[in-house]
Amino acid sequence: MKSAAKAPKTHFKVGQEVVYPLQGVGRINSIEEKDFKNSKLLYYIIYLEVSDMTVMIPTDKAEELGIRAIVSKKESEAALKLIGEDYEPVTADWKLRYQMNLDLLKSGSVKDIATVVRALYHRSKIKELPILERKLFDSAMKLLVDEVSFSLGKTKEQVEGLVFARLEVGKAGAVVPEKAPEPENDDEEFFDEE
């Protein structure tokens, strides 16, 4: 008697919403087998609504790439709470700040994303953010709102309102230096050194 071949095990299911670090929330539309270098590999076919893009991620690389399930309601609420808490002022060196925040975003954790939103929001109240940091803030805000709205079952507009309300509460409780010295050169200097 011939035994049926076992289907390869996958971590996520078709129809499940997942988080792709730096990209946002996506829905697994299918799990398909594709030819790759003379072998067959399973891929998650993920549609990312925020960028209207479909990506193919090998199922065996998903964890390595940071693909994860959407956080629980409790974790989302903890991230929202963190936004309103006191925080340590960040360095005045925008290049160092940018790299630290980019590394936090790459980690993909909802708490790390909330930390970036909080830090850059409060920094922008001291001095206007350089263009790259402004884009980083916008990206972090989009990622946070996207995931928390799915997790809490709220609209993106409702979650964005919650985030800004909490940020304003955090502003009142934070100890921030009046004005930190900052280099005059902006984004151009960052690229010239690379």
Backbone as a chain_set.jsonl record, in Angstrom:
{"seq": "MKSAAKAPKTHFKVGQEVVYPLQGVGRINSIEEKDFKNSKLLYYIIYLEVSDMTVMIPTDKAEELGIRAIVSKKESEAALKLIGEDYEPVTADWKLRYQMNLDLLKSGSVKDIATVVRALYHRSKIKELPILERKLFDSAMKLLVDEVSFSLGKTKEQVEGLVFARLEVGKAGAVVPEKAPEPENDDEEFFDEE", "coords": {"N": [[0.835, -1.17, 0.0], [0.559, 2.133, -0.916], [1.726, 5.032, 0.643], [0.252, 8.219, 1.169], [1.779, 11.199, 0.026], [3.136, 13.443, 2.33], [2.003, 16.715, 2.872], [4.094, 19.571, 2.69], [4.949, 21.229, 5.707], [3.648, 24.335, 6.753], [3.983, 27.53, 8.292], [2.098, 29.563, 8.332], [-1.316, 30.237, 7.295], [-3.491, 30.149, 4.4], [-5.232, 33.111, 3.73], [-4.627, 34.265, 6.138], [-3.614, 37.144, 7.989], [-0.506, 38.736, 8.019], [2.566, 40.209, 9.243], [4.982, 41.966, 7.494], [8.141, 42.96, 7.977], [9.048, 46.388, 7.677], [7.349, 46.651, 5.529], [4.635, 46.266, 6.102], [1.233, 45.2, 6.891], [0.066, 42.219, 5.481], [-1.926, 39.978, 3.458], [-2.091, 36.495, 3.224], [-2.554, 35.201, 0.241], [-2.266, 32.834, -1.145], [-0.568, 29.632, -1.068], [1.989, 28.488, -2.833], [3.619, 26.143, -4.996], [6.675, 26.491, -6.592], [9.048, 26.377, -9.275], [12.511, 26.452, -8.641], [15.802, 26.845, -9.28], [16.224, 24.095, -10.256], [14.683, 22.703, -8.396], [11.733, 22.275, -6.382], [10.015, 24.753, -4.619], [8.116, 25.914, -1.822], [6.039, 28.766, -1.663], [4.84, 31.652, 0.06], [2.273, 33.637, -1.089], [1.822, 36.857, -0.821], [-0.305, 39.558, -0.353], [0.118, 42.965, -0.087], [-1.661, 45.445, 1.094], [-1.208, 48.148, 1.776], [0.806, 49.063, 0.081], [-0.137, 48.185, -2.292], [0.891, 45.797, -3.46], [2.114, 42.608, -4.451], [3.91, 39.99, -3.024], [6.276, 37.282, -3.182], [7.263, 34.946, -0.922], [9.61, 32.616, 0.106], [8.529, 29.81, 1.941], [10.236, 28.59, 3.752], [11.975, 30.606, 4.398], [10.596, 32.578, 5.613], [10.49, 33.095, 8.422], [13.125, 33.894, 8.923], [13.155, 36.248, 7.441], [11.577, 37.768, 8.998], [8.827, 37.641, 8.894], [5.756, 37.586, 10.484], [2.963, 36.708, 12.629], [0.118, 38.853, 13.137], [0.13, 40.975, 15.961], [-1.287, 40.327, 19.239], [-4.322, 41.629, 20.74], [-3.707, 42.542, 23.281], [-0.927, 43.052, 23.082], [-0.953, 45.094, 21.186], [-2.312, 47.08, 22.589], [-0.432, 47.498, 24.594], [1.64, 48.606, 23.103], [0.443, 50.991, 22.288], [0.133, 52.15, 24.781], [2.793, 52.516, 25.512], [3.546, 54.602, 23.822], [2.519, 56.869, 25.051], [4.031, 57.113, 27.34], [6.708, 58.412, 29.462], [9.912, 59.178, 28.077], [13.315, 58.562, 27.102], [15.275, 61.231, 26.024], [16.531, 61.388, 22.68], [19.663, 61.098, 20.882], [21.272, 64.065, 19.594], [22.576, 63.886, 17.222], [21.665, 63.415, 14.088], [22.217, 61.446, 12.158], [23.115, 59.204, 13.553], [20.847, 58.792, 15.118], [18.997, 58.238, 13.094], [20.001, 55.774, 12.083], [19.77, 54.148, 14.378], [16.979, 54.158, 14.741], [16.137, 53.071, 12.299], [17.192, 50.497, 12.524], [15.601, 49.574, 14.642], [13.079, 49.561, 13.377], [13.521, 47.604, 11.445], [13.604, 45.356, 13.009], [10.998, 44.727, 13.377], [9.209, 44.417, 15.49], [6.207, 45.327, 17.167], [6.328, 46.953, 19.409], [8.868, 48.092, 19.14], [8.457, 49.562, 16.823], [6.558, 51.364, 17.76], [8.178, 52.705, 19.581], [9.935, 54.049, 17.855], [8.128, 55.76, 16.539], [7.279, 57.332, 18.721], [9.749, 58.504, 19.61], [10.653, 59.958, 17.319], [8.5, 61.639, 16.839], [8.462, 63.302, 19.133], [11.015, 64.361, 18.909], [10.679, 65.866, 16.604], [9.237, 67.965, 17.583], [11.079, 69.502, 18.834], [12.984, 70.208, 16.92], [12.741, 70.576, 13.407], [12.523, 67.589, 11.533], [15.134, 66.053, 9.574], [14.862, 65.25, 6.05], [15.108, 62.417, 5.489], [14.647, 61.311, 8.018], [12.057, 62.222, 8.452], [10.681, 60.781, 6.537], [11.148, 58.255, 7.583], [9.741, 58.441, 10.003], [7.115, 58.756, 8.975], [6.829, 56.298, 7.687], [7.107, 54.51, 9.875], [4.886, 55.274, 11.375], [2.824, 54.553, 9.628], [3.212, 51.766, 9.514], [2.728, 51.076, 12.206], [0.058, 51.971, 12.641], [-1.245, 50.446, 10.708], [-0.873, 47.721, 11.554], [-1.893, 47.754, 14.228], [-4.523, 48.543, 13.799], [-5.608, 46.294, 12.495], [-5.203, 44.392, 14.515], [-6.76, 45.38, 16.67], [-9.202, 45.611, 15.504], [-10.138, 48.049, 14.533], [-10.681, 51.085, 12.609], [-8.207, 52.521, 10.411], [-8.112, 55.255, 10.657], [-9.237, 55.677, 13.193], [-7.287, 54.458, 14.817], [-5.03, 55.992, 14.194], [-5.838, 58.432, 15.272], [-5.925, 57.685, 17.989], [-3.181, 57.16, 18.403], [-1.975, 59.723, 17.989], [-3.266, 61.134, 20.036], [-2.225, 59.855, 22.29], [0.475, 60.441, 21.936], [0.503, 63.17, 22.4], [-0.159, 63.23, 25.1], [2.123, 62.005, 26.096], [3.97, 63.944, 25.478], [3.605, 65.938, 27.354], [4.539, 64.748, 29.674], [7.215, 64.269, 29.263], [10.738, 64.775, 29.645], [12.577, 66.939, 27.996], [15.436, 68.292, 26.44], [15.876, 71.839, 26.039], [16.991, 72.861, 23.548], [18.929, 71.059, 21.438], [22.272, 70.996, 20.22], [22.831, 70.676, 16.756], [24.147, 69.291, 13.762], [24.519, 71.397, 10.885], [24.357, 70.462, 8.249], [22.339, 68.317, 6.256], [20.571, 65.623, 4.931], [22.198, 65.288, 2.652], [24.892, 65.162, 3.456], [24.932, 62.722, 4.721], [24.739, 60.891, 2.621], [27.023, 61.492, 1.166], [29.085, 60.469, 2.647], [28.962, 57.784, 2.39]], "CA": [[0.0, 0.0, 0.0], [1.346, 3.343, -1.084], [1.271, 6.084, 1.552], [0.115, 9.538, 0.539], [2.875, 12.117, 0.356], [2.734, 14.47, 3.287], [2.169, 18.098, 2.399], [5.08, 20.271, 3.516], [4.354, 22.022, 6.775], [3.844, 25.777, 6.67], [3.706, 28.205, 9.563], [0.92, 30.417, 8.175], [-2.391, 29.657, 6.489], [-4.107, 30.997, 3.382], [-6.218, 34.018, 4.307], [-4.114, 34.849, 7.375], [-2.886, 38.404, 7.899], [0.828, 38.662, 8.616], [3.345, 41.444, 9.177], [6.255, 41.88, 6.784], [8.878, 44.126, 8.475], [9.276, 47.529, 6.79], [6.368, 46.677, 4.447], [3.294, 46.391, 6.665], [0.376, 44.027, 7.018], [-0.325, 41.594, 4.224], [-2.78, 38.792, 3.553], [-1.588, 35.365, 2.446], [-3.577, 34.834, -0.736], [-2.109, 31.417, -1.499], [0.731, 29.012, -0.831], [2.185, 27.817, -4.122], [4.89, 25.505, -5.272], [7.302, 27.074, -7.789], [10.373, 25.858, -9.619], [13.622, 27.342, -8.339], [17.093, 26.159, -9.391], [16.043, 22.641, -10.411], [13.905, 22.06, -7.333], [10.437, 22.931, -6.139], [9.931, 25.409, -3.325], [6.818, 26.486, -1.459], [6.063, 30.214, -1.444], [3.66, 32.397, 0.473], [1.942, 34.74, -1.986], [1.288, 37.822, 0.148], [-0.739, 40.844, -0.894], [0.312, 44.071, 0.847], [-2.623, 46.477, 0.705], [-0.679, 49.496, 1.986], [1.595, 49.447, -1.096], [-0.785, 47.54, -3.436], [1.956, 44.982, -4.027], [2.097, 41.19, -4.099], [5.268, 39.456, -2.905], [6.419, 35.84, -2.999], [8.266, 34.679, 0.112], [9.773, 31.178, 0.342], [8.013, 29.48, 3.275], [11.334, 28.248, 4.659], [12.733, 31.826, 4.699], [9.677, 33.559, 6.19], [10.902, 33.457, 9.78], [14.392, 34.615, 8.77], [12.824, 37.577, 6.924], [10.826, 38.491, 10.018], [7.385, 37.526, 8.696], [5.148, 37.112, 11.732], [1.52, 36.924, 12.777], [-0.258, 40.138, 13.734], [0.169, 40.884, 17.416], [-2.552, 40.211, 19.958], [-4.935, 42.878, 21.208], [-2.946, 42.949, 24.468], [0.343, 43.623, 22.639], [-1.268, 46.366, 20.538], [-2.622, 48.036, 23.651], [0.84, 47.804, 25.266], [2.375, 49.51, 22.206], [-0.226, 52.29, 22.38], [0.445, 52.684, 26.117], [4.194, 52.92, 25.471], [3.621, 55.885, 23.119], [2.186, 57.939, 25.968], [4.902, 57.107, 28.508], [7.928, 59.213, 29.416], [10.93, 58.535, 27.265], [14.652, 59.149, 27.165], [15.57, 62.005, 24.812], [17.481, 60.719, 21.794], [20.846, 61.861, 20.51], [21.081, 65.188, 18.671], [23.202, 63.502, 15.95], [20.547, 62.824, 13.335], [22.643, 60.234, 11.429], [23.105, 58.125, 14.54], [19.432, 58.598, 15.448], [18.377, 57.598, 11.93], [20.408, 54.373, 12.031], [19.169, 53.457, 15.526], [15.552, 53.98, 14.48], [15.995, 52.139, 11.177], [17.425, 49.157, 13.078], [14.399, 49.199, 15.402], [12.016, 49.228, 12.42], [13.856, 46.331, 10.797], [13.308, 44.256, 13.937], [9.616, 44.36, 13.078], [8.372, 44.312, 16.68], [5.26, 46.442, 17.27], [6.832, 47.857, 20.456], [9.984, 48.841, 18.558], [7.866, 50.519, 15.885], [5.96, 52.405, 18.605], [9.298, 53.461, 20.137], [10.407, 54.937, 16.79], [7.102, 56.798, 16.37], [7.345, 58.226, 19.885], [11.01, 59.258, 19.622], [10.728, 60.917, 16.213], [7.449, 62.649, 17.032], [8.924, 64.255, 20.139], [12.18, 65.053, 18.344], [10.188, 66.845, 15.623], [8.718, 69.113, 18.328], [12.244, 70.291, 19.215], [13.545, 70.728, 15.685], [12.207, 69.876, 12.235], [13.308, 66.407, 11.178], [15.677, 65.986, 8.213], [13.96, 64.56, 5.119], [15.151, 60.964, 5.681], [13.981, 60.978, 9.279], [10.624, 62.468, 8.272], [10.174, 59.6, 5.811], [11.193, 57.142, 8.532], [8.61, 58.649, 10.902], [5.888, 58.454, 8.224], [6.81, 54.856, 7.466], [6.851, 53.871, 11.166], [3.491, 55.562, 11.725], [1.982, 53.735, 8.746], [3.348, 50.375, 9.961], [2.063, 50.946, 13.502], [-1.394, 52.127, 12.455], [-1.696, 49.309, 9.908], [-0.955, 46.5, 12.365], [-2.764, 47.927, 15.387], [-5.916, 48.577, 13.339], [-6.011, 44.897, 12.284], [-5.202, 43.713, 15.799], [-7.856, 45.85, 17.525], [-10.455, 45.644, 14.751], [-10.549, 49.449, 14.39], [-10.26, 51.668, 11.34], [-6.891, 53.167, 10.473], [-8.332, 56.626, 11.134], [-9.423, 55.602, 14.647], [-5.998, 54.135, 15.441], [-4.16, 57.168, 14.043], [-6.3, 59.385, 16.281], [-5.444, 57.188, 19.289], [-1.73, 57.33, 18.468], [-1.65, 61.135, 18.192], [-3.742, 61.523, 21.371], [-1.25, 59.332, 23.259], [1.723, 61.191, 21.759], [0.325, 64.47, 23.06], [-0.076, 62.96, 26.536], [3.537, 61.742, 26.356], [4.719, 65.19, 25.362], [3.491, 66.681, 28.609], [5.282, 64.097, 30.746], [8.598, 64.007, 28.9], [11.759, 65.762, 29.948], [13.328, 67.089, 26.761], [16.251, 69.492, 26.498], [15.338, 72.989, 25.3], [17.439, 72.808, 22.165], [20.213, 70.377, 21.374], [23.022, 71.397, 19.03], [22.711, 69.693, 15.687], [24.89, 69.723, 12.586], [23.729, 72.136, 9.901], [24.11, 69.669, 7.036], [21.208, 67.421, 6.377], [20.64, 64.317, 4.291], [23.242, 65.213, 1.645], [26.124, 64.744, 4.109], [24.777, 61.3, 5.018], [25.012, 60.128, 1.422], [28.375, 61.757, 0.712], [30.045, 59.681, 3.419], [28.827, 56.341, 2.131]], "C": [[0.885, 1.24, 0.0], [0.825, 4.417, -0.138], [1.244, 7.421, 0.814], [1.261, 10.43, 0.98], [2.352, 13.192, 1.3], [2.958, 15.845, 2.674], [3.196, 18.777, 3.29], [4.376, 21.166, 4.536], [4.654, 23.507, 6.573], [3.397, 26.403, 7.986], [2.409, 29.014, 9.511], [-0.081, 29.76, 7.232], [-2.893, 30.659, 5.455], [-5.2, 31.835, 4.047], [-5.748, 34.715, 5.573], [-3.421, 36.175, 7.088], [-1.568, 38.246, 8.65], [1.498, 40.025, 8.48], [4.664, 41.129, 8.479], [7.042, 43.126, 7.203], [9.218, 45.121, 7.364], [8.266, 47.62, 5.649], [4.938, 46.855, 4.961], [2.55, 45.079, 6.725], [0.007, 43.522, 5.628], [-1.208, 40.396, 4.488], [-2.179, 37.697, 2.679], [-2.716, 34.907, 1.525], [-3.488, 33.374, -1.134], [-0.73, 30.944, -1.056], [0.954, 28.137, -2.053], [3.577, 27.225, -4.233], [5.423, 26.062, -6.591], [8.652, 26.414, -8.015], [11.425, 26.907, -9.282], [14.903, 26.526, -8.356], [16.952, 24.636, -9.34], [15.376, 21.945, -9.231], [12.606, 22.836, -7.163], [10.434, 23.495, -4.729], [8.519, 25.909, -3.094], [6.982, 27.967, -1.162], [4.744, 30.685, -0.867], [3.472, 33.499, -0.566], [1.174, 35.735, -1.122], [0.929, 39.124, -0.552], [-0.638, 41.896, 0.194], [-0.56, 45.232, 0.396], [-2.022, 47.879, 0.757], [0.136, 49.983, 0.785], [1.017, 48.864, -2.382], [0.227, 46.682, -4.204], [1.769, 43.534, -3.572], [3.534, 40.693, -4.092], [5.209, 37.944, -2.733], [7.561, 35.621, -2.02], [8.392, 33.166, 0.277], [9.344, 30.843, 1.776], [9.142, 29.172, 4.256], [12.211, 29.453, 5.019], [11.876, 32.863, 5.431], [10.125, 34.025, 7.567], [12.178, 34.3, 9.748], [14.15, 36.056, 8.293], [11.959, 38.391, 7.882], [9.315, 38.47, 9.824], [6.797, 36.943, 9.978], [3.655, 37.379, 11.715], [1.288, 38.306, 13.376], [-0.312, 39.95, 15.245], [-1.24, 40.795, 18.011], [-3.065, 41.595, 20.34], [-4.131, 43.436, 22.392], [-1.625, 43.619, 24.074], [0.132, 44.97, 21.944], [-1.552, 47.442, 21.569], [-1.365, 48.44, 24.408], [1.665, 48.777, 24.418], [1.767, 50.907, 22.255], [0.068, 52.956, 23.725], [1.867, 53.239, 26.137], [4.347, 54.307, 24.826], [3.375, 57.056, 24.065], [3.087, 58.044, 27.189], [6.077, 58.06, 28.335], [8.979, 58.447, 28.626], [12.249, 59.246, 27.474], [14.861, 59.967, 25.903], [16.653, 61.301, 23.991], [18.612, 61.661, 21.422], [20.507, 62.989, 19.517], [21.685, 64.879, 17.298], [22.182, 62.75, 15.108], [20.95, 61.558, 12.599], [22.624, 59.014, 12.353], [21.665, 57.765, 14.913], [18.724, 57.84, 14.326], [18.708, 56.105, 11.905], [19.794, 53.559, 13.172], [17.69, 53.159, 15.259], [15.299, 53.024, 13.325], [16.187, 50.701, 11.659], [16.216, 48.676, 13.884], [13.26, 48.801, 14.454], [12.262, 47.883, 11.756], [13.543, 45.144, 11.698], [11.873, 43.788, 13.763], [8.695, 44.256, 14.271], [7.464, 45.537, 16.79], [5.701, 47.43, 18.352], [7.994, 48.698, 19.943], [9.47, 49.907, 17.59], [7.251, 51.68, 16.67], [7.047, 53.292, 19.214], [9.833, 54.469, 19.123], [9.419, 56.084, 16.587], [7.208, 57.824, 17.492], [8.591, 59.108, 19.845], [11.046, 60.323, 18.529], [9.656, 61.997, 16.32], [7.94, 63.728, 18.003], [10.156, 65.024, 19.659], [11.723, 66.146, 17.373], [9.606, 68.083, 16.303], [9.852, 70.029, 18.797], [12.813, 70.985, 17.983], [12.991, 69.903, 14.53], [13.134, 68.727, 11.858], [13.898, 66.553, 9.775], [14.762, 65.108, 7.345], [13.938, 63.05, 5.35], [14.448, 60.537, 6.966], [12.48, 61.203, 9.18], [9.98, 61.283, 7.558], [10.131, 58.382, 6.729], [10.024, 57.234, 9.509], [7.3, 58.276, 10.201], [5.728, 56.952, 8.013], [6.475, 54.11, 8.763], [5.4, 54.073, 11.58], [2.549, 54.681, 10.911], [1.999, 52.267, 9.192], [2.586, 50.144, 11.262], [0.549, 50.978, 13.346], [-1.96, 50.919, 11.726], [-1.9, 48.07, 10.784], [-1.944, 46.636, 13.516], [-4.235, 47.967, 14.957], [-6.436, 47.159, 13.082], [-6.168, 44.184, 13.624], [-6.415, 44.091, 16.654], [-9.207, 45.878, 16.808], [-11.017, 47.054, 14.636], [-10.116, 49.951, 13.019], [-8.888, 52.311, 11.526], [-7.022, 54.591, 11.004], [-8.496, 56.649, 12.657], [-8.083, 55.374, 15.352], [-5.048, 55.319, 15.338], [-4.546, 58.242, 15.064], [-5.837, 58.996, 17.675], [-3.949, 57.447, 19.462], [-1.384, 58.788, 18.753], [-2.125, 61.63, 19.56], [-2.74, 61.062, 22.434], [0.077, 60.08, 23.158], [1.648, 62.537, 22.465], [0.384, 64.327, 24.579], [1.39, 62.767, 26.917], [4.374, 63.0, 26.322], [4.729, 65.952, 26.678], [4.361, 66.076, 29.704], [6.756, 63.933, 30.476], [9.521, 65.136, 29.32], [12.657, 65.831, 28.719], [14.181, 68.345, 26.868], [15.655, 70.595, 25.626], [15.698, 72.893, 23.832], [18.813, 72.154, 22.16], [20.964, 70.845, 20.133], [22.956, 70.287, 17.996], [23.483, 70.186, 14.479], [23.966, 70.409, 11.585], [23.384, 71.274, 8.708], [23.088, 68.598, 7.303], [21.507, 66.081, 5.716], [21.815, 64.192, 3.325], [24.542, 64.678, 2.245], [26.097, 63.246, 4.381], [25.168, 60.46, 3.808], [26.438, 60.323, 0.938], [29.385, 60.866, 1.418], [29.975, 58.2, 3.102], [29.593, 55.892, 0.929]], "O": [[1.816, 1.373, 0.794], [-0.375, 4.69, -0.11], [2.086, 7.707, -0.036], [1.663, 10.425, 2.144], [1.283, 13.766, 1.096], [3.981, 16.096, 2.037], [3.184, 18.59, 4.506], [3.344, 21.773, 4.249], [5.783, 23.882, 6.259], [2.544, 25.865, 8.692], [1.707, 29.138, 10.514], [0.258, 28.851, 6.474], [-2.734, 31.869, 5.62], [-5.994, 31.319, 4.834], [-6.394, 35.655, 6.038], [-2.73, 36.321, 6.079], [-1.518, 37.703, 9.754], [1.058, 40.878, 7.709], [5.36, 40.172, 8.817], [6.665, 44.238, 6.832], [9.62, 44.74, 6.264], [8.313, 48.573, 4.871], [4.126, 47.522, 4.32], [3.134, 44.0, 6.625], [-0.319, 44.297, 4.728], [-1.239, 39.861, 5.596], [-1.805, 37.943, 1.533], [-3.697, 34.309, 1.967], [-4.502, 32.741, -1.427], [0.147, 31.74, -0.72], [0.222, 27.177, -2.29], [4.551, 27.718, -3.663], [4.704, 26.1, -7.59], [9.308, 25.956, -7.079], [11.266, 28.089, -9.588], [15.075, 25.618, -7.542], [17.516, 23.983, -8.461], [15.49, 20.728, -9.084], [12.421, 23.911, -7.733], [10.799, 22.814, -3.771], [7.813, 26.28, -4.032], [7.933, 28.379, -0.498], [3.674, 30.201, -1.238], [4.42, 34.217, -0.884], [0.029, 35.493, -0.74], [1.75, 39.715, -1.253], [-1.226, 41.751, 1.266], [-0.236, 45.922, -0.57], [-2.292, 48.705, -0.114], [0.158, 51.18, 0.499], [1.606, 49.026, -3.45], [0.396, 46.819, -5.415], [1.324, 43.273, -2.454], [4.288, 40.939, -5.033], [4.237, 37.395, -2.215], [8.688, 36.056, -2.257], [7.4, 32.494, 0.557], [9.754, 31.52, 2.719], [9.026, 29.456, 5.448], [13.101, 29.331, 5.86], [12.382, 33.913, 5.826], [10.136, 35.224, 7.845], [12.29, 35.297, 10.461], [14.864, 36.974, 8.699], [11.645, 39.551, 7.619], [8.594, 39.195, 10.508], [7.28, 35.934, 10.492], [3.148, 38.158, 10.908], [2.164, 38.857, 14.043], [-0.742, 38.909, 15.742], [-2.233, 41.139, 17.37], [-2.342, 42.589, 20.273], [-3.907, 44.642, 22.489], [-1.245, 44.633, 24.66], [0.944, 45.882, 22.095], [-1.09, 48.576, 21.442], [-1.235, 49.592, 24.822], [2.316, 49.671, 24.958], [2.494, 51.9, 22.264], [0.232, 54.174, 23.8], [2.118, 54.301, 26.707], [5.193, 55.093, 25.25], [3.965, 58.123, 23.894], [2.93, 58.962, 27.994], [6.406, 58.467, 27.221], [8.932, 57.221, 28.526], [12.298, 60.378, 27.955], [14.647, 59.453, 24.804], [17.572, 60.697, 24.543], [18.521, 62.872, 21.626], [19.58, 62.872, 18.715], [21.345, 65.537, 16.315], [21.872, 61.59, 15.381], [20.118, 60.668, 12.423], [22.171, 57.935, 11.971], [21.311, 56.59, 15.012], [17.949, 56.918, 14.578], [17.821, 55.269, 11.729], [19.353, 52.428, 12.97], [17.212, 52.054, 15.517], [14.345, 52.247, 13.365], [15.449, 49.799, 11.262], [15.85, 47.503, 13.814], [12.561, 47.818, 14.701], [11.329, 47.114, 11.531], [13.249, 44.052, 11.212], [11.559, 42.615, 13.969], [7.499, 44.027, 14.095], [7.901, 46.659, 16.534], [5.466, 48.631, 18.215], [8.1, 49.88, 20.269], [9.992, 51.02, 17.548], [7.404, 52.841, 16.29], [6.854, 54.501, 19.349], [10.148, 55.605, 19.478], [9.821, 57.242, 16.476], [7.224, 59.03, 17.247], [8.5, 60.322, 20.025], [11.427, 61.464, 18.787], [9.886, 63.143, 15.932], [7.842, 64.921, 17.717], [10.316, 66.204, 19.972], [12.314, 67.225, 17.327], [9.493, 69.136, 15.676], [9.618, 71.193, 19.12], [13.087, 72.184, 17.998], [12.796, 68.694, 14.651], [14.357, 68.865, 11.862], [13.253, 67.107, 8.885], [13.98, 64.315, 7.87], [12.861, 62.456, 5.403], [13.743, 59.529, 6.996], [11.706, 60.447, 9.767], [8.889, 60.838, 7.916], [9.201, 57.578, 6.666], [9.386, 56.226, 9.812], [6.473, 57.562, 10.767], [4.632, 56.406, 8.144], [5.658, 53.19, 8.758], [4.759, 53.149, 12.08], [1.588, 54.129, 11.448], [0.96, 51.608, 9.245], [1.886, 49.142, 11.409], [-0.154, 50.109, 13.862], [-3.029, 50.421, 12.08], [-2.962, 47.449, 10.758], [-2.746, 45.734, 13.754], [-5.101, 47.473, 15.68], [-7.581, 46.853, 13.416], [-7.142, 43.463, 13.843], [-7.026, 43.229, 17.286], [-10.237, 46.137, 17.43], [-12.234, 47.24, 14.64], [-9.292, 49.329, 12.349], [-8.466, 52.604, 12.645], [-6.144, 55.075, 11.718], [-7.96, 57.531, 13.33], [-7.785, 56.018, 16.358], [-4.333, 55.621, 16.293], [-3.675, 58.885, 15.65], [-5.41, 59.846, 18.456], [-3.502, 57.892, 20.519], [-0.592, 59.071, 19.652], [-1.458, 62.459, 20.18], [-2.445, 61.803, 23.372], [0.731, 60.328, 24.172], [2.628, 62.987, 23.059], [0.914, 65.2, 25.267], [1.849, 63.296, 27.93], [5.365, 63.119, 27.042], [5.742, 66.536, 27.063], [4.867, 66.796, 30.564], [7.496, 63.502, 31.361], [9.129, 66.303, 29.346], [13.407, 64.896, 28.435], [13.696, 69.371, 27.344], [15.015, 70.324, 24.61], [14.82, 72.85, 22.97], [19.745, 72.64, 22.802], [20.346, 71.069, 19.092], [23.018, 69.104, 18.331], [23.478, 71.383, 14.194], [22.795, 70.055, 11.452], [22.265, 71.33, 8.199], [22.981, 68.052, 8.401], [22.567, 65.49, 5.925], [22.378, 63.106, 3.184], [25.218, 63.849, 1.636], [27.126, 62.577, 4.283], [25.846, 59.442, 3.945], [27.014, 59.407, 0.352], [30.428, 60.542, 0.851], [30.853, 57.439, 3.511], [29.572, 54.709, 0.591]]}, "num_chains": 1, "name": "protein.A"}
